[in-house]
Amino acid sequence: MKMVKSTLAVLTTAAVLGVSSFAQAGATLDAVQKKGFVQCGVSDGLPGFSVPDEKGNYQGIDVDVCRAVAAAVFGDASKVKYSPLTAKERFTAIQSGEVDMLSRNTTWTSSRDGGMGLVFTGVTYYDGIGFLVNKKLGVASAKELDGATICIQAGTTTELNVSDYFRANGLKYTPITFDTSDESAKSLEAGRCDVLTSDQSQLYAQRIKLAAPDNWVVLPEVISKEPLGPVVRRGDEEWFTIVKWTLFGMLNSEELGVTSKNVETLAKETKNPDIARMLGADGEYGKDLKLPKDWLVQVVKQVGNYGEVFDRNVGAGSELKIERGLNALWNKGGLHYAPPVR
């Protein structure tokens, strides 16, 4: 009887904390392999990051991170199922075990990384909060927004950052919160607010969805640091390591010139020892990650290196046309830097 009560107490505690009973060391990979797919939490509709096309297939940087993990684990990037989540829903979904990973334009902060039973695996996109306004408002700087009505998505870091910025600059504003980014953008277009605030990447994404995109402008100020990245449950280092090194592998591939077009050839013919180790031609580094020897070959072949993923989703090859900026590699003026496969 005591043993039964003890077990019930543990399960009750886990339920109260919102942590799945599967959130044990190594359990996520086992569960993923058993069911045959990665359940990935993504945005409920943000161009460039996560949005379904006309056939219902999800596309975007965040989606490609999910696909890359599936390629690493299964050798098949299509073995993913997506859970579209609002900002309010996302953390409960990963805490409860509803999703195996969260790849949903989520900012890495101390409270989220340390106090929610979660851990970030890296940075997929360096972002910052900005402001979108109609050109007819005649505003050229965020410091001219005194008294403005501002649309903000609820459950995001944006609320606190905007409050801090306006207070620090002696400005007043009236916030109007919405559950989704689409609701916020529609309210801006309808005139319910003067300004839409969010991560700049989201502002560019929402701008192209407006009826007359050229009538709107993103102001130059970036008022915060918003490193966006994948999230997994704390306590499962094996799964954390796989998701982390999938991203690192994509970054290292870009740095070493490994692309979706040449990866198979390089895996067989390269004379570069760094590439040989990375692609499984030398050593057994996949084994350390509990992955197949050619895990990164499959990631790059099916999904691409980081630069390819960036360009087609948000960069020069996309509607958004966002410059690499901080999202360039470390040796090209950006912040992205990955440890080596060695």
C-alpha positions in Angstrom: 0.0 0.0 0.0 2.8 2.4 0.9 4.4 1.7 -2.5 1.1 2.5 -4.3 0.7 5.7 -2.4 4.3 6.7 -3.2 3.8 6.1 -6.9 0.6 8.0 -6.9 2.3 10.9 -5.2 5.0 11.0 -7.8 2.4 11.0 -10.6 0.4 13.6 -9.0 3.4 15.8 -8.5 4.3 15.4 -12.2 0.8 16.3 -13.2 0.8 19.4 -11.0 4.1 20.5 -12.5 2.7 20.0 -16.0 5.5 17.6 -16.9 4.8 14.5 -18.8 5.7 11.1 -17.2 7.7 10.5 -20.4 10.1 13.4 -19.6 12.8 11.1 -18.2 16.3 10.8 -19.5 16.3 9.1 -22.9 12.6 8.6 -22.9 11.8 11.1 -25.7 14.0 9.4 -28.3 12.6 6.0 -27.4 9.0 7.3 -27.7 9.7 9.1 -31.0 11.3 6.0 -32.6 8.5 3.8 -31.4 5.7 6.0 -32.9 7.7 6.7 -36.0 7.6 10.5 -36.2 8.5 13.7 -34.4 5.5 15.7 -33.0 6.6 19.3 -33.3 4.9 22.4 -31.9 5.0 25.3 -34.4 3.4 28.7 -34.9 -0.3 28.9 -35.9 0.6 30.8 -39.0 3.7 33.0 -39.4 5.1 33.4 -43.0 8.8 32.5 -43.2 8.7 30.5 -39.9 5.7 28.3 -39.9 2.7 28.5 -42.3 0.8 25.9 -44.3 0.8 26.2 -48.1 -2.3 25.8 -50.3 -2.0 22.0 -49.9 -1.7 22.2 -46.1 2.0 21.4 -46.0 3.9 23.5 -43.4 6.8 25.6 -44.5 9.3 27.9 -42.8 12.5 28.0 -40.8 10.9 26.6 -37.7 9.3 23.8 -39.7 12.7 23.0 -41.3 14.3 22.6 -37.9 11.6 20.0 -37.1 12.2 18.3 -40.5 15.9 18.3 -39.9 15.5 16.5 -36.6 13.3 13.9 -38.3 16.0 13.5 -41.0 18.7 13.0 -38.3 16.7 10.4 -36.4 14.9 8.5 -39.2 16.7 9.4 -42.3 13.4 10.8 -43.5 12.5 14.5 -43.1 8.8 13.8 -43.8 8.4 11.9 -40.5 7.0 14.9 -38.7 3.5 15.8 -37.4 2.8 19.4 -36.6 0.9 21.0 -33.8 0.0 24.6 -34.5 0.1 26.5 -31.2 -0.6 30.0 -30.0 1.8 31.8 -27.8 -0.3 31.0 -24.8 -0.6 27.3 -25.7 3.1 26.5 -26.6 4.7 26.0 -23.2 1.9 23.8 -21.8 2.1 21.7 -25.0 5.8 20.9 -24.5 5.6 20.6 -20.7 2.8 18.1 -20.9 4.4 15.9 -23.5 1.8 16.8 -26.2 4.8 17.7 -28.5 8.3 16.3 -28.5 9.9 19.6 -29.3 8.8 23.2 -29.7 10.1 25.1 -32.8 7.9 28.2 -32.7 9.7 31.6 -32.8 10.2 31.4 -29.1 12.6 33.8 -27.2 15.3 32.3 -25.0 15.0 33.9 -21.6 16.3 33.0 -18.1 12.8 32.4 -16.7 11.8 30.1 -19.6 15.1 28.3 -19.6 15.4 27.9 -15.8 11.9 28.0 -14.3 9.5 26.1 -16.5 11.0 22.6 -16.8 12.3 23.5 -20.3 15.6 24.0 -22.0 16.6 25.8 -25.2 18.8 23.9 -27.6 20.3 26.9 -29.5 19.4 29.9 -31.6 17.8 29.5 -35.0 17.2 33.3 -35.5 18.5 36.4 -33.8 15.7 38.8 -33.6 14.5 41.9 -31.8 11.2 43.7 -31.1 10.2 46.5 -33.4 7.2 48.5 -34.5 5.0 48.5 -37.7 3.1 51.6 -38.6 1.2 53.0 -41.6 3.2 55.5 -43.5 0.3 58.0 -43.3 0.9 58.2 -39.6 4.0 60.3 -40.4 6.2 58.6 -37.8 9.9 57.9 -38.5 11.0 56.8 -35.0 9.6 54.8 -32.1 10.3 57.8 -29.9 7.5 59.6 -31.7 4.9 57.1 -30.5 3.9 58.9 -27.4 0.2 58.3 -26.7 -0.1 55.6 -29.4 -2.5 52.6 -29.2 -0.4 49.5 -29.7 -1.6 46.0 -30.7 0.4 43.2 -28.9 0.1 39.4 -29.0 -0.6 38.1 -25.5 1.7 35.6 -23.8 4.9 36.9 -25.4 8.0 38.7 -24.1 6.8 41.7 -26.2 4.5 43.0 -23.5 7.2 43.5 -20.9 9.8 44.8 -23.4 7.4 47.4 -24.8 6.4 48.5 -21.3 10.1 48.9 -20.3 10.9 50.8 -23.5 8.1 53.3 -23.1 8.7 53.9 -19.4 12.5 54.3 -20.0 11.7 57.0 -22.7 9.0 58.8 -20.7 6.3 57.8 -23.2 2.7 56.7 -22.7 0.8 54.1 -24.7 -2.4 52.1 -24.6 -1.9 48.3 -25.2 -4.5 46.1 -26.8 -3.7 42.4 -26.6 -4.8 39.5 -28.9 -4.3 35.8 -28.7 -2.8 35.4 -32.2 -0.5 37.4 -34.4 -3.0 37.4 -37.2 -5.6 39.0 -34.9 -3.1 41.7 -34.0 -2.3 42.4 -37.7 -6.0 42.5 -38.7 -6.8 44.9 -35.9 -3.9 47.2 -37.0 -5.3 47.2 -40.6 -8.8 47.9 -39.3 -7.6 50.9 -37.4 -8.1 49.6 -33.9 -4.6 50.5 -33.1 -1.9 52.8 -34.4 1.0 50.4 -34.1 1.7 46.7 -34.3 4.6 45.5 -32.2 6.4 42.2 -32.2 9.7 40.6 -33.2 10.8 42.3 -36.4 10.8 39.0 -38.3 7.1 38.7 -37.5 6.4 42.3 -38.5 7.9 41.6 -42.0 5.9 38.4 -42.2 2.6 40.2 -41.2 3.3 43.1 -43.5 3.2 41.0 -46.6 -0.2 39.6 -45.6 -1.8 43.1 -45.4 -3.9 44.3 -48.3 -1.5 47.1 -49.3 2.0 46.1 -47.9 3.7 49.2 -49.4 1.6 51.4 -47.2 3.3 50.1 -44.1 6.8 50.5 -42.7 8.9 48.9 -40.0 10.5 51.6 -37.8 14.3 51.4 -37.5 14.5 50.9 -33.7 15.1 47.4 -32.3 14.3 47.6 -28.6 15.3 44.2 -27.3 17.3 41.0 -27.8 15.1 38.1 -29.0 17.2 35.0 -29.6 14.6 32.5 -31.0 15.3 28.8 -30.8 13.9 25.2 -30.3 12.8 24.1 -26.9 12.7 20.6 -25.3 11.7 19.3 -21.9 14.4 19.5 -19.2 15.8 16.2 -17.9 16.2 14.4 -21.2 19.8 15.1 -22.2 19.8 12.6 -25.0 17.0 14.3 -26.9 18.3 17.7 -26.0 21.7 16.8 -27.5 20.1 15.5 -30.7 18.0 18.6 -31.3 21.0 20.8 -30.5 23.5 19.1 -32.7 21.0 19.0 -35.6 21.1 22.8 -35.6 24.9 22.8 -35.1 25.3 20.4 -38.0 23.3 22.7 -40.3 25.4 25.7 -39.3 28.7 23.8 -39.7 27.6 22.6 -43.1 27.1 26.1 -44.3 30.5 27.2 -42.9 32.3 24.3 -44.7 30.4 24.7 -48.0 28.4 21.6 -47.7 25.0 22.0 -49.5 22.0 19.9 -50.4 23.5 19.6 -53.9 27.0 18.4 -53.0 26.6 16.7 -49.7 26.4 13.1 -51.1 29.5 13.7 -53.3 31.5 15.2 -50.4 30.5 12.3 -48.1 32.3 10.0 -50.6 35.1 12.1 -52.0 36.1 14.9 -49.5 39.7 15.3 -48.5 38.8 17.8 -45.8 39.0 16.0 -42.4 36.4 18.3 -40.8 33.9 17.5 -43.5 34.8 13.8 -43.4 34.1 13.6 -39.7 30.9 15.6 -40.0 29.4 13.5 -42.8 30.4 10.1 -41.3 33.2 9.3 -43.7 35.7 9.3 -40.8 35.0 8.1 -37.3 31.8 7.1 -35.5 30.5 10.5 -34.3 26.9 9.7 -35.0 27.0 6.9 -32.5 27.8 9.4 -29.7 24.5 11.1 -30.5 22.5 7.9 -30.8 22.1 8.6 -34.5 23.0 6.8 -37.8 26.5 7.4 -39.2 25.1 9.5 -42.1 22.7 11.5 -40.0 24.0 14.9 -41.2 24.1 13.8 -44.8 20.4 13.1 -44.6 19.7 16.5 -42.8 21.6 18.5 -45.5 20.4 16.4 -48.4 16.7 16.7 -47.5 16.5 20.0 -45.7 19.6 22.0 -46.5 22.3 23.8 -44.6 21.4 26.8 -42.4 22.1 29.3 -45.2 19.8 27.4 -47.6 17.1 27.2 -45.0 17.4 30.9 -44.3 17.4 32.1 -47.9 14.4 30.1 -49.1 12.2 30.9 -46.1 13.0 34.5 -45.1 16.0 35.7 -47.1 16.7 36.5 -50.7 14.7 33.6 -52.1 11.6 34.4 -50.2 8.9 37.1 -50.2 10.2 38.6 -47.0 13.7 39.4 -48.4 15.2 39.8 -44.9 19.0 40.4 -45.0 21.2 38.0 -43.0 22.5 40.6 -40.6 23.1 39.1 -37.2 22.0 35.8 -38.6 25.1 35.5 -40.8 27.8 33.1 -39.8 30.5 34.4 -37.3 33.1 34.7 -40.0 30.8 36.8 -42.2 29.8 39.5 -39.6 27.0 37.6 -37.9 26.5 35.8 -34.6 26.0 32.2 -35.7 28.8 29.9 -34.5 28.6 26.2 -33.9 31.0 23.8 -32.1 32.8 21.3 -34.4 31.9 17.6 -34.9 35.0 16.0 -33.5 
